[in-house]
Amino acid sequence: MLPFQKPLTLHEVALSTYPIGLECRRCVRRTLLQAEDVGARLNDPRSLTEAGHRCRCGSTDFEVEHFATPSKARGWMRNV
């Protein structure tokens, strides 16, 4: 995330049609998650970190990608 960008909120994740991508900054693991996977609900202003989401390695430091199309999500996963 760039310094001027605000974190993606659970409300924004809940509104998203396509999965979001998370890339751990510690272990570089990438994953695609649907709103149900992270417990996203409308009107929830918390970020993924504030909601307690962690990578499998235990880190809460991750980059969040918001995709506009399913092909962008698949391409992001292929570019590991």
PDB file of N, CA, C and O in Angstrom:
ATOM      1  N   MET A   1       0.847  -1.171   0.000  1.00  0.00           N
ATOM      2  CA  MET A   1       0.000   0.000   0.000  1.00  0.00           C
ATOM      3  C   MET A   1       0.893   1.235   0.000  1.00  0.00           C
ATOM      4  O   MET A   1       1.869   1.304   0.747  1.00  0.00           O
ATOM      5  N   LEU A   2       0.562   2.185  -0.821  1.00  0.00           N
ATOM      6  CA  LEU A   2       1.305   3.432  -0.876  1.00  0.00           C
ATOM      7  C   LEU A   2       0.988   4.268   0.359  1.00  0.00           C
ATOM      8  O   LEU A   2      -0.085   4.116   0.942  1.00  0.00           O
ATOM      9  N   PRO A   3       1.910   5.155   0.772  1.00  0.00           N
ATOM     10  CA  PRO A   3       1.703   5.920   2.005  1.00  0.00           C
ATOM     11  C   PRO A   3       0.425   6.758   2.020  1.00  0.00           C
ATOM     12  O   PRO A   3      -0.136   6.995   3.090  1.00  0.00           O
ATOM     13  N   PHE A   4      -0.038   7.205   0.872  1.00  0.00           N
ATOM     14  CA  PHE A   4      -1.216   8.064   0.823  1.00  0.00           C
ATOM     15  C   PHE A   4      -2.521   7.281   0.683  1.00  0.00           C
ATOM     16  O   PHE A   4      -3.598   7.876   0.715  1.00  0.00           O
ATOM     17  N   GLN A   5      -2.443   5.969   0.531  1.00  0.00           N
ATOM     18  CA  GLN A   5      -3.646   5.151   0.399  1.00  0.00           C
ATOM     19  C   GLN A   5      -4.156   4.727   1.768  1.00  0.00           C
ATOM     20  O   GLN A   5      -3.373   4.410   2.663  1.00  0.00           O
ATOM     21  N   LYS A   6      -5.477   4.725   1.922  1.00  0.00           N
ATOM     22  CA  LYS A   6      -6.054   4.237   3.171  1.00  0.00           C
ATOM     23  C   LYS A   6      -6.266   2.733   3.048  1.00  0.00           C
ATOM     24  O   LYS A   6      -6.469   2.226   1.945  1.00  0.00           O
ATOM     25  N   PRO A   7      -6.222   2.013   4.173  1.00  0.00           N
ATOM     26  CA  PRO A   7      -6.431   0.560   4.107  1.00  0.00           C
ATOM     27  C   PRO A   7      -7.839   0.222   3.623  1.00  0.00           C
ATOM     28  O   PRO A   7      -8.787   0.974   3.849  1.00  0.00           O
ATOM     29  N   LEU A   8      -7.953  -0.897   2.969  1.00  0.00           N
ATOM     30  CA  LEU A   8      -9.248  -1.394   2.505  1.00  0.00           C
ATOM     31  C   LEU A   8     -10.074  -1.799   3.727  1.00  0.00           C
ATOM     32  O   LEU A   8      -9.595  -2.542   4.583  1.00  0.00           O
ATOM     33  N   THR A   9     -11.306  -1.313   3.806  1.00  0.00           N
ATOM     34  CA  THR A   9     -12.161  -1.646   4.952  1.00  0.00           C
ATOM     35  C   THR A   9     -12.971  -2.906   4.660  1.00  0.00           C
ATOM     36  O   THR A   9     -13.121  -3.310   3.507  1.00  0.00           O
ATOM     37  N   LEU A  10     -13.486  -3.516   5.716  1.00  0.00           N
ATOM     38  CA  LEU A  10     -14.325  -4.700   5.541  1.00  0.00           C
ATOM     39  C   LEU A  10     -15.611  -4.350   4.799  1.00  0.00           C
ATOM     40  O   LEU A  10     -16.174  -5.200   4.108  1.00  0.00           O
ATOM     41  N   HIS A  11     -16.082  -3.116   4.932  1.00  0.00           N
ATOM     42  CA  HIS A  11     -17.256  -2.663   4.172  1.00  0.00           C
ATOM     43  C   HIS A  11     -16.954  -2.719   2.672  1.00  0.00           C
ATOM     44  O   HIS A  11     -17.776  -3.195   1.891  1.00  0.00           O
ATOM     45  N   GLU A  12     -15.776  -2.234   2.271  1.00  0.00           N
ATOM     46  CA  GLU A  12     -15.390  -2.256   0.859  1.00  0.00           C
ATOM     47  C   GLU A  12     -15.213  -3.685   0.351  1.00  0.00           C
ATOM     48  O   GLU A  12     -15.560  -3.989  -0.790  1.00  0.00           O
ATOM     49  N   VAL A  13     -14.682  -4.547   1.187  1.00  0.00           N
ATOM     50  CA  VAL A  13     -14.529  -5.957   0.816  1.00  0.00           C
ATOM     51  C   VAL A  13     -15.905  -6.590   0.623  1.00  0.00           C
ATOM     52  O   VAL A  13     -16.105  -7.361  -0.315  1.00  0.00           O
ATOM     53  N   ALA A  14     -16.853  -6.272   1.505  1.00  0.00           N
ATOM     54  CA  ALA A  14     -18.209  -6.829   1.409  1.00  0.00           C
ATOM     55  C   ALA A  14     -18.899  -6.388   0.121  1.00  0.00           C
ATOM     56  O   ALA A  14     -19.693  -7.142  -0.442  1.00  0.00           O
ATOM     57  N   LEU A  15     -18.609  -5.189  -0.347  1.00  0.00           N
ATOM     58  CA  LEU A  15     -19.214  -4.677  -1.577  1.00  0.00           C
ATOM     59  C   LEU A  15     -18.550  -5.224  -2.840  1.00  0.00           C
ATOM     60  O   LEU A  15     -19.119  -5.150  -3.929  1.00  0.00           O
ATOM     61  N   SER A  16     -17.357  -5.767  -2.689  1.00  0.00           N
ATOM     62  CA  SER A  16     -16.585  -6.237  -3.840  1.00  0.00           C
ATOM     63  C   SER A  16     -17.214  -7.468  -4.489  1.00  0.00           C
ATOM     64  O   SER A  16     -17.599  -8.418  -3.808  1.00  0.00           O
ATOM     65  N   THR A  17     -17.309  -7.432  -5.795  1.00  0.00           N
ATOM     66  CA  THR A  17     -17.838  -8.558  -6.558  1.00  0.00           C
ATOM     67  C   THR A  17     -16.795  -9.663  -6.703  1.00  0.00           C
ATOM     68  O   THR A  17     -17.133 -10.846  -6.747  1.00  0.00           O
ATOM     69  N   TYR A  18     -15.541  -9.272  -6.776  1.00  0.00           N
ATOM     70  CA  TYR A  18     -14.444 -10.208  -7.015  1.00  0.00           C
ATOM     71  C   TYR A  18     -13.601 -10.375  -5.753  1.00  0.00           C
ATOM     72  O   TYR A  18     -13.683  -9.554  -4.839  1.00  0.00           O
ATOM     73  N   PRO A  19     -12.796 -11.428  -5.700  1.00  0.00           N
ATOM     74  CA  PRO A  19     -11.975 -11.645  -4.506  1.00  0.00           C
ATOM     75  C   PRO A  19     -10.936 -10.539  -4.332  1.00  0.00           C
ATOM     76  O   PRO A  19     -10.614  -9.814  -5.274  1.00  0.00           O
ATOM     77  N   ILE A  20     -10.427 -10.427  -3.122  1.00  0.00           N
ATOM     78  CA  ILE A  20      -9.315  -9.522  -2.869  1.00  0.00           C
ATOM     79  C   ILE A  20      -8.059 -10.374  -2.774  1.00  0.00           C
ATOM     80  O   ILE A  20      -8.126 -11.554  -2.429  1.00  0.00           O
ATOM     81  N   GLY A  21      -6.928  -9.781  -3.079  1.00  0.00           N
ATOM     82  CA  GLY A  21      -5.663 -10.495  -2.997  1.00  0.00           C
ATOM     83  C   GLY A  21      -4.843  -9.983  -1.831  1.00  0.00           C
ATOM     84  O   GLY A  21      -4.757  -8.775  -1.610  1.00  0.00           O
ATOM     85  N   LEU A  22      -4.245 -10.888  -1.089  1.00  0.00           N
ATOM     86  CA  LEU A  22      -3.356 -10.521   0.005  1.00  0.00           C
ATOM     87  C   LEU A  22      -1.988 -11.111  -0.268  1.00  0.00           C
ATOM     88  O   LEU A  22      -1.860 -12.284  -0.618  1.00  0.00           O
ATOM     89  N   GLU A  23      -0.960 -10.281  -0.102  1.00  0.00           N
ATOM     90  CA  GLU A  23       0.418 -10.753  -0.223  1.00  0.00           C
ATOM     91  C   GLU A  23       1.148 -10.390   1.062  1.00  0.00           C
ATOM     92  O   GLU A  23       1.295  -9.213   1.391  1.00  0.00           O
ATOM     93  N   CYS A  24       1.600 -11.398   1.777  1.00  0.00           N
ATOM     94  CA  CYS A  24       2.305 -11.196   3.038  1.00  0.00           C
ATOM     95  C   CYS A  24       3.667 -10.567   2.753  1.00  0.00           C
ATOM     96  O   CYS A  24       4.388 -11.016   1.862  1.00  0.00           O
ATOM     97  N   ARG A  25       4.012  -9.539   3.502  1.00  0.00           N
ATOM     98  CA  ARG A  25       5.308  -8.884   3.308  1.00  0.00           C
ATOM     99  C   ARG A  25       6.435  -9.660   3.980  1.00  0.00           C
ATOM    100  O   ARG A  25       7.605  -9.434   3.670  1.00  0.00           O
ATOM    101  N   ARG A  26       6.106 -10.569   4.894  1.00  0.00           N
ATOM    102  CA  ARG A  26       7.136 -11.349   5.568  1.00  0.00           C
ATOM    103  C   ARG A  26       7.503 -12.596   4.766  1.00  0.00           C
ATOM    104  O   ARG A  26       8.679 -12.812   4.473  1.00  0.00           O
ATOM    105  N   CYS A  27       6.515 -13.422   4.405  1.00  0.00           N
ATOM    106  CA  CYS A  27       6.810 -14.702   3.739  1.00  0.00           C
ATOM    107  C   CYS A  27       6.464 -14.692   2.247  1.00  0.00           C
ATOM    108  O   CYS A  27       6.723 -15.678   1.558  1.00  0.00           O
ATOM    109  N   VAL A  28       5.890 -13.613   1.736  1.00  0.00           N
ATOM    110  CA  VAL A  28       5.534 -13.407   0.330  1.00  0.00           C
ATOM    111  C   VAL A  28       4.469 -14.394  -0.153  1.00  0.00           C
ATOM    112  O   VAL A  28       4.357 -14.631  -1.356  1.00  0.00           O
ATOM    113  N   ARG A  29       3.694 -14.965   0.750  1.00  0.00           N
ATOM    114  CA  ARG A  29       2.585 -15.845   0.370  1.00  0.00           C
ATOM    115  C   ARG A  29       1.467 -14.987  -0.204  1.00  0.00           C
ATOM    116  O   ARG A  29       1.172 -13.908   0.311  1.00  0.00           O
ATOM    117  N   ARG A  30       0.849 -15.471  -1.271  1.00  0.00           N
ATOM    118  CA  ARG A  30      -0.294 -14.791  -1.882  1.00  0.00           C
ATOM    119  C   ARG A  30      -1.536 -15.652  -1.748  1.00  0.00           C
ATOM    120  O   ARG A  30      -1.474 -16.878  -1.833  1.00  0.00           O
ATOM    121  N   THR A  31      -2.666 -14.988  -1.536  1.00  0.00           N
ATOM    122  CA  THR A  31      -3.934 -15.696  -1.449  1.00  0.00           C
ATOM    123  C   THR A  31      -5.061 -14.807  -1.951  1.00  0.00           C
ATOM    124  O   THR A  31      -5.004 -13.583  -1.839  1.00  0.00           O
ATOM    125  N   LEU A  32      -6.078 -15.441  -2.503  1.00  0.00           N
ATOM    126  CA  LEU A  32      -7.294 -14.735  -2.911  1.00  0.00           C
ATOM    127  C   LEU A  32      -8.382 -15.070  -1.903  1.00  0.00           C
ATOM    128  O   LEU A  32      -8.578 -16.236  -1.561  1.00  0.00           O
ATOM    129  N   LEU A  33      -9.089 -14.049  -1.428  1.00  0.00           N
ATOM    130  CA  LEU A  33     -10.135 -14.248  -0.426  1.00  0.00           C
ATOM    131  C   LEU A  33     -11.435 -13.586  -0.850  1.00  0.00           C
ATOM    132  O   LEU A  33     -11.438 -12.484  -1.399  1.00  0.00           O
ATOM    133  N   GLN A  34     -12.524 -14.265  -0.590  1.00  0.00           N
ATOM    134  CA  GLN A  34     -13.856 -13.703  -0.800  1.00  0.00           C
ATOM    135  C   GLN A  34     -14.271 -12.975   0.483  1.00  0.00           C
ATOM    136  O   GLN A  34     -13.647 -13.146   1.529  1.00  0.00           O
ATOM    137  N   ALA A  35     -15.316 -12.172   0.394  1.00  0.00           N
ATOM    138  CA  ALA A  35     -15.812 -11.431   1.559  1.00  0.00           C
ATOM    139  C   ALA A  35     -16.153 -12.370   2.718  1.00  0.00           C
ATOM    140  O   ALA A  35     -15.879 -12.052   3.875  1.00  0.00           O
ATOM    141  N   GLU A  36     -16.751 -13.527   2.410  1.00  0.00           N
ATOM    142  CA  GLU A  36     -17.126 -14.482   3.461  1.00  0.00           C
ATOM    143  C   GLU A  36     -15.903 -15.023   4.193  1.00  0.00           C
ATOM    144  O   GLU A  36     -15.974 -15.327   5.384  1.00  0.00           O
ATOM    145  N   ASP A  37     -14.783 -15.145   3.487  1.00  0.00           N
ATOM    146  CA  ASP A  37     -13.563 -15.706   4.077  1.00  0.00           C
ATOM    147  C   ASP A  37     -12.991 -14.831   5.189  1.00  0.00           C
ATOM    148  O   ASP A  37     -12.365 -15.337   6.120  1.00  0.00           O
ATOM    149  N   VAL A  38     -13.207 -13.523   5.093  1.00  0.00           N
ATOM    150  CA  VAL A  38     -12.648 -12.598   6.085  1.00  0.00           C
ATOM    151  C   VAL A  38     -13.715 -12.034   7.020  1.00  0.00           C
ATOM    152  O   VAL A  38     -13.418 -11.184   7.859  1.00  0.00           O
ATOM    153  N   GLY A  39     -14.939 -12.496   6.881  1.00  0.00           N
ATOM    154  CA  GLY A  39     -16.024 -12.022   7.741  1.00  0.00           C
ATOM    155  C   GLY A  39     -16.446 -10.592   7.453  1.00  0.00           C
ATOM    156  O   GLY A  39     -16.859  -9.869   8.359  1.00  0.00           O
ATOM    157  N   ALA A  40     -16.345 -10.182   6.198  1.00  0.00           N
ATOM    158  CA  ALA A  40     -16.689  -8.808   5.817  1.00  0.00           C
ATOM    159  C   ALA A  40     -18.195  -8.598   5.847  1.00  0.00           C
ATOM    160  O   ALA A  40     -18.970  -9.426   5.369  1.00  0.00           O
ATOM    161  N   ARG A  41     -18.587  -7.466   6.423  1.00  0.00           N
ATOM    162  CA  ARG A  41     -20.001  -7.097   6.496  1.00  0.00           C
ATOM    163  C   ARG A  41     -20.155  -5.632   6.110  1.00  0.00           C
ATOM    164  O   ARG A  41     -19.238  -4.828   6.277  1.00  0.00           O
ATOM    165  N   LEU A  42     -21.319  -5.307   5.596  1.00  0.00           N
ATOM    166  CA  LEU A  42     -21.603  -3.917   5.247  1.00  0.00           C
ATOM    167  C   LEU A  42     -21.521  -3.040   6.498  1.00  0.00           C
ATOM    168  O   LEU A  42     -21.865  -3.474   7.597  1.00  0.00           O
ATOM    169  N   ASN A  43     -21.068  -1.818   6.315  1.00  0.00           N
ATOM    170  CA  ASN A  43     -20.944  -0.807   7.379  1.00  0.00           C
ATOM    171  C   ASN A  43     -19.916  -1.159   8.451  1.00  0.00           C
ATOM    172  O   ASN A  43     -19.969  -0.610   9.551  1.00  0.00           O
ATOM    173  N   ASP A  44     -18.989  -2.056   8.156  1.00  0.00           N
ATOM    174  CA  ASP A  44     -17.911  -2.382   9.097  1.00  0.00           C
ATOM    175  C   ASP A  44     -16.678  -1.576   8.684  1.00  0.00           C
ATOM    176  O   ASP A  44     -16.069  -1.883   7.659  1.00  0.00           O
ATOM    177  N   PRO A  45     -16.293  -0.553   9.453  1.00  0.00           N
ATOM    178  CA  PRO A  45     -15.204   0.338   9.054  1.00  0.00           C
ATOM    179  C   PRO A  45     -13.803  -0.196   9.343  1.00  0.00           C
ATOM    180  O   PRO A  45     -12.820   0.474   9.026  1.00  0.00           O
ATOM    181  N   ARG A  46     -13.686  -1.383   9.936  1.00  0.00           N
ATOM    182  CA  ARG A  46     -12.365  -1.909  10.297  1.00  0.00           C
ATOM    183  C   ARG A  46     -11.577  -2.364   9.073  1.00  0.00           C
ATOM    184  O   ARG A  46     -12.146  -2.797   8.070  1.00  0.00           O
ATOM    185  N   SER A  47     -10.268  -2.257   9.178  1.00  0.00           N
ATOM    186  CA  SER A  47      -9.393  -2.815   8.141  1.00  0.00           C
ATOM    187  C   SER A  47      -9.217  -4.303   8.429  1.00  0.00           C
ATOM    188  O   SER A  47      -9.642  -4.788   9.477  1.00  0.00           O
ATOM    189  N   LEU A  48      -8.597  -5.020   7.509  1.00  0.00           N
ATOM    190  CA  LEU A  48      -8.353  -6.454   7.719  1.00  0.00           C
ATOM    191  C   LEU A  48      -7.463  -6.683   8.934  1.00  0.00           C
ATOM    192  O   LEU A  48      -7.678  -7.630   9.690  1.00  0.00           O
ATOM    193  N   THR A  49      -6.467  -5.823   9.126  1.00  0.00           N
ATOM    194  CA  THR A  49      -5.577  -5.956  10.277  1.00  0.00           C
ATOM    195  C   THR A  49      -6.332  -5.708  11.576  1.00  0.00           C
ATOM    196  O   THR A  49      -6.165  -6.448  12.546  1.00  0.00           O
ATOM    197  N   GLU A  50      -7.162  -4.667  11.597  1.00  0.00           N
ATOM    198  CA  GLU A  50      -7.949  -4.357  12.797  1.00  0.00           C
ATOM    199  C   GLU A  50      -8.929  -5.484  13.126  1.00  0.00           C
ATOM    200  O   GLU A  50      -9.257  -5.703  14.292  1.00  0.00           O
ATOM    201  N   ALA A  51      -9.390  -6.190  12.107  1.00  0.00           N
ATOM    202  CA  ALA A  51     -10.323  -7.307  12.313  1.00  0.00           C
ATOM    203  C   ALA A  51      -9.601  -8.579  12.752  1.00  0.00           C
ATOM    204  O   ALA A  51     -10.247  -9.589  13.031  1.00  0.00           O
ATOM    205  N   GLY A  52      -8.265  -8.541  12.816  1.00  0.00           N
ATOM    206  CA  GLY A  52      -7.502  -9.679  13.310  1.00  0.00           C
ATOM    207  C   GLY A  52      -7.041 -10.657  12.248  1.00  0.00           C
ATOM    208  O   GLY A  52      -6.622 -11.765  12.579  1.00  0.00           O
ATOM    209  N   HIS A  53      -7.108 -10.272  10.962  1.00  0.00           N
ATOM    210  CA  HIS A  53      -6.667 -11.189   9.911  1.00  0.00           C
ATOM    211  C   HIS A  53      -5.149 -11.325   9.951  1.00  0.00           C
ATOM    212  O   HIS A  53      -4.434 -10.330  10.074  1.00  0.00           O
ATOM    213  N   ARG A  54      -4.666 -12.548   9.848  1.00  0.00           N
ATOM    214  CA  ARG A  54      -3.228 -12.844   9.852  1.00  0.00           C
ATOM    215  C   ARG A  54      -2.898 -13.811   8.730  1.00  0.00           C
ATOM    216  O   ARG A  54      -3.737 -14.596   8.287  1.00  0.00           O
ATOM    217  N   CYS A  55      -1.656 -13.732   8.284  1.00  0.00           N
ATOM    218  CA  CYS A  55      -1.127 -14.698   7.323  1.00  0.00           C
ATOM    219  C   CYS A  55      -0.878 -16.007   8.080  1.00  0.00           C
ATOM    220  O   CYS A  55      -0.863 -16.022   9.311  1.00  0.00           O
ATOM    221  N   ARG A  56      -0.689 -17.077   7.359  1.00  0.00           N
ATOM    222  CA  ARG A  56      -0.371 -18.366   8.002  1.00  0.00           C
ATOM    223  C   ARG A  56       0.931 -18.306   8.798  1.00  0.00           C
ATOM    224  O   ARG A  56       1.109 -19.059   9.755  1.00  0.00           O
ATOM    225  N   CYS A  57       1.843 -17.409   8.402  1.00  0.00           N
ATOM    226  CA  CYS A  57       3.107 -17.282   9.130  1.00  0.00           C
ATOM    227  C   CYS A  57       2.939 -16.463  10.409  1.00  0.00           C
ATOM    228  O   CYS A  57       3.872 -16.361  11.206  1.00  0.00           O
ATOM    229  N   GLY A  58       1.747 -15.873  10.610  1.00  0.00           N
ATOM    230  CA  GLY A  58       1.467 -15.098  11.812  1.00  0.00           C
ATOM    231  C   GLY A  58       1.574 -13.594  11.627  1.00  0.00           C
ATOM    232  O   GLY A  58       1.226 -12.835  12.531  1.00  0.00           O
ATOM    233  N   SER A  59       2.046 -13.155  10.483  1.00  0.00           N
ATOM    234  CA  SER A  59       2.229 -11.728  10.225  1.00  0.00           C
ATOM    235  C   SER A  59       0.905 -11.018   9.945  1.00  0.00           C
ATOM    236  O   SER A  59      -0.013 -11.595   9.361  1.00  0.00           O
ATOM    237  N   THR A  60       0.825  -9.761  10.371  1.00  0.00           N
ATOM    238  CA  THR A  60      -0.327  -8.917  10.036  1.00  0.00           C
ATOM    239  C   THR A  60       0.087  -7.832   9.049  1.00  0.00           C
ATOM    240  O   THR A  60      -0.678  -6.906   8.778  1.00  0.00           O
ATOM    241  N   ASP A  61       1.290  -7.947   8.517  1.00  0.00           N
ATOM    242  CA  ASP A  61       1.812  -6.969   7.559  1.00  0.00           C
ATOM    243  C   ASP A  61       1.653  -7.534   6.155  1.00  0.00           C
ATOM    244  O   ASP A  61       2.451  -8.365   5.722  1.00  0.00           O
ATOM    245  N   PHE A  62       0.621  -7.082   5.444  1.00  0.00           N
ATOM    246  CA  PHE A  62       0.379  -7.592   4.099  1.00  0.00           C
ATOM    247  C   PHE A  62      -0.113  -6.498   3.177  1.00  0.00           C
ATOM    248  O   PHE A  62      -0.682  -5.498   3.614  1.00  0.00           O
ATOM    249  N   GLU A  63       0.115  -6.704   1.911  1.00  0.00           N
ATOM    250  CA  GLU A  63      -0.348  -5.823   0.841  1.00  0.00           C
ATOM    251  C   GLU A  63      -1.708  -6.330   0.388  1.00  0.00           C
ATOM    252  O   GLU A  63      -1.896  -7.534   0.218  1.00  0.00           O
ATOM    253  N   VAL A  64      -2.656  -5.423   0.191  1.00  0.00           N
ATOM    254  CA  VAL A  64      -4.007  -5.798  -0.228  1.00  0.00           C
ATOM    255  C   VAL A  64      -4.239  -5.322  -1.652  1.00  0.00           C
ATOM    256  O   VAL A  64      -4.002  -4.157  -1.971  1.00  0.00           O
ATOM    257  N   GLU A  65      -4.704  -6.226  -2.507  1.00  0.00           N
ATOM    258  CA  GLU A  65      -5.042  -5.896  -3.897  1.00  0.00           C
ATOM    259  C   GLU A  65      -6.545  -6.029  -4.083  1.00  0.00           C
ATOM    260  O   GLU A  65      -7.149  -7.022  -3.677  1.00  0.00           O
ATOM    261  N   HIS A  66      -7.136  -5.024  -4.695  1.00  0.00           N
ATOM    262  CA  HIS A  66      -8.576  -5.013  -4.972  1.00  0.00           C
ATOM    263  C   HIS A  66      -8.730  -5.129  -6.482  1.00  0.00           C
ATOM    264  O   HIS A  66      -8.254  -4.255  -7.207  1.00  0.00           O
ATOM    265  N   PHE A  67      -9.375  -6.173  -6.978  1.00  0.00           N
ATOM    266  CA  PHE A  67      -9.449  -6.445  -8.409  1.00  0.00           C
ATOM    267  C   PHE A  67     -10.777  -6.011  -9.011  1.00  0.00           C
ATOM    268  O   PHE A  67     -11.830  -6.140  -8.387  1.00  0.00           O
ATOM    269  N   ALA A  68     -10.710  -5.493 -10.238  1.00  0.00           N
ATOM    270  CA  ALA A  68     -11.909  -5.044 -10.951  1.00  0.00           C
ATOM    271  C   ALA A  68     -12.494  -6.144 -11.835  1.00  0.00           C
ATOM    272  O   ALA A  68     -13.660  -6.071 -12.224  1.00  0.00           O
ATOM    273  N   THR A  69     -11.693  -7.161 -12.155  1.00  0.00           N
ATOM    274  CA  THR A  69     -12.167  -8.257 -13.003  1.00  0.00           C
ATOM    275  C   THR A  69     -11.587  -9.580 -12.493  1.00  0.00           C
ATOM    276  O   THR A  69     -10.543  -9.582 -11.841  1.00  0.00           O
ATOM    277  N   PRO A  70     -12.251 -10.700 -12.781  1.00  0.00           N
ATOM    278  CA  PRO A  70     -11.710 -11.997 -12.352  1.00  0.00           C
ATOM    279  C   PRO A  70     -10.386 -12.330 -13.030  1.00  0.00           C
ATOM    280  O   PRO A  70      -9.538 -12.995 -12.435  1.00  0.00           O
ATOM    281  N   SER A  71     -10.201 -11.879 -14.262  1.00  0.00           N
ATOM    282  CA  SER A  71      -8.952 -12.181 -14.967  1.00  0.00           C
ATOM    283  C   SER A  71      -7.760 -11.481 -14.311  1.00  0.00           C
ATOM    284  O   SER A  71      -6.649 -12.013 -14.325  1.00  0.00           O
ATOM    285  N   LYS A  72      -7.976 -10.306 -13.744  1.00  0.00           N
ATOM    286  CA  LYS A  72      -6.897  -9.602 -13.033  1.00  0.00           C
ATOM    287  C   LYS A  72      -6.479 -10.402 -11.800  1.00  0.00           C
ATOM    288  O   LYS A  72      -5.291 -10.497 -11.490  1.00  0.00           O
ATOM    289  N   ALA A  73      -7.446 -10.971 -11.106  1.00  0.00           N
ATOM    290  CA  ALA A  73      -7.147 -11.779  -9.921  1.00  0.00           C
ATOM    291  C   ALA A  73      -6.356 -13.027 -10.307  1.00  0.00           C
ATOM    292  O   ALA A  73      -5.373 -13.367  -9.648  1.00  0.00           O
ATOM    293  N   ARG A  74      -6.776 -13.704 -11.365  1.00  0.00           N
ATOM    294  CA  ARG A  74      -6.059 -14.909 -11.819  1.00  0.00           C
ATOM    295  C   ARG A  74      -4.643 -14.549 -12.269  1.00  0.00           C
ATOM    296  O   ARG A  74      -3.694 -15.271 -11.963  1.00  0.00           O
ATOM    297  N   GLY A  75      -4.497 -13.450 -12.985  1.00  0.00           N
ATOM    298  CA  GLY A  75      -3.179 -13.017 -13.440  1.00  0.00           C
ATOM    299  C   GLY A  75      -2.261 -12.681 -12.274  1.00  0.00           C
ATOM    300  O   GLY A  75      -1.071 -12.991 -12.309  1.00  0.00           O
ATOM    301  N   TRP A  76      -2.808 -12.053 -11.251  1.00  0.00           N
ATOM    302  CA  TRP A  76      -2.026 -11.702 -10.067  1.00  0.00           C
ATOM    303  C   TRP A  76      -1.511 -12.965  -9.379  1.00  0.00           C
ATOM    304  O   TRP A  76      -0.372 -12.993  -8.912  1.00  0.00           O
ATOM    305  N   MET A  77      -2.339 -14.009  -9.312  1.00  0.00           N
ATOM    306  CA  MET A  77      -1.915 -15.261  -8.690  1.00  0.00           C
ATOM    307  C   MET A  77      -0.848 -15.971  -9.527  1.00  0.00           C
ATOM    308  O   MET A  77       0.020 -16.646  -8.974  1.00  0.00           O
ATOM    309  N   ARG A  78      -0.905 -15.828 -10.836  1.00  0.00           N
ATOM    310  CA  ARG A  78       0.084 -16.482 -11.708  1.00  0.00           C
ATOM    311  C   ARG A  78       1.449 -15.819 -11.619  1.00  0.00           C
ATOM    312  O   ARG A  78       2.464 -16.464 -11.881  1.00  0.00           O
ATOM    313  N   ASN A  79       1.491 -14.540 -11.253  1.00  0.00           N
ATOM    314  CA  ASN A  79       2.748 -13.789 -11.224  1.00  0.00           C
ATOM    315  C   ASN A  79       3.470 -13.886  -9.888  1.00  0.00           C
ATOM    316  O   ASN A  79       4.037 -12.902  -9.414  1.00  0.00           O
ATOM    317  N   VAL A  80       3.451 -15.043  -9.292  1.00  0.00           N
ATOM    318  CA  VAL A  80       4.110 -15.218  -7.989  1.00  0.00           C
ATOM    319  C   VAL A  80       5.594 -15.304  -8.176  1.00  0.00           C
ATOM    320  O   VAL A  80       6.332 -15.452  -7.202  1.00  0.00           O
TER     321      VAL A  80
END
